[in-house]
Amino acid sequence: AHHYVWVVPALAWLALGRDRPRAGPLLAGLTAILFWISPIWWVSNPQTGYGGPLTLLAGNSFFLAAAATVGGSATRALAQRVLNGTEDSHQILCSRHSPLR
């Protein structure tokens, strides 16, 4: 769990940043609660086998939060570029030098 120290500046940006998303304070609160309750430690012994869907979600909750953060950030950055008129979505997705290609 100590590898997730990146969450502290992310929480500060979500709660206080000028360019934060509209739902930033809510997302910061939910993320803070997730890392406070630390469901990854609720999994008793991963060597004993599969404990069901709730155990699977609890054991992977930090990864799921990180994946949602990366996906949400990429979506927001792409939408920002399209809304600002810098590029259109077709140009971004089909460009020869696109990171999505």
N, C-alpha and C positions, 0 to 999 in steps of 0.2 A: 504494500500500500504506500510505502514511502516513495515509490517511483512516480507517484502522481502529484508531485509538488507543483507541476504546471497548472494545476487547478486553482491555485491561489491568485495568480495574476489574471486568470480567466474570470474568476469570480469578481475581482475588483473591476475589471472592464465591463462585465455584464451589469454590475450594480451601479457603477459611477461614470462610465465612459460617455463622452459626448456623442460618439458615433455608434453606441450600442443599439441592438435591436429593440423594438417597442416592448417586447416581452422580456427584456433583459433582466430587470429586477426579479421577476417571477422565476426565470430560469436560474438565476443566481441563488435564489432561495431553495429551489428544488435540488440543485446540485450540492449546495452546502448541507442540506439534510441527508442526501445520499452518502456523502463522504463522512458525515458525522456518525450516522448509524452503522456504516461499514458492513453491509450484508455479506461481503466476501468472507468475513470471519464466522458467519453463521453455519457455514458448511463444515460438518463435523470432521469427516475424514474422506478426502477424495479417493483414497485407495480402496474404500469399501464398495465402490460401485456407484451406479447412477441412483440418485436419490429422488428423482422425479423432476417435473418441470420447474417447480419453485426453487428447488436446490440448484438447478441449472441456471436459472435467472440470477439467483443470489450470488453464485460463484463467479458469474461473468458480468456482474453489474457495472464494475468499473470500466471494463472493456466496452460494454454497450454504451456507456456514457461518453467514452472517448470517441467511439465510432460515430455517434450522433453529433458530437462536436465537430469532427472533421467534415462530415457530410453537410451539416448545417452551415459551416463556414464556407465551404466550396460553393454551395447553392447561393448563399448570400453574396459572395464575391462575383459570381457569374451574373446574378440578377442586377447587381449594382452597375456592372459594366454595360449591360444591355439598357437599363433605365437611364443611365447618363448619356447614352447615345455614342459611347466610345466605339462599340462594335455591336453588330446584331448577332443574335444567337446562332444563326446558320453559319456566319463567318467564324465564330468561335469554335463551334463543334466540327466544322469541316475544313478548317485551315490546315495547310500542310504542316505548320509548326505548332499545331495545337497540342497541349499536354493531354487532351482527351482522345487523341487519335492513336 
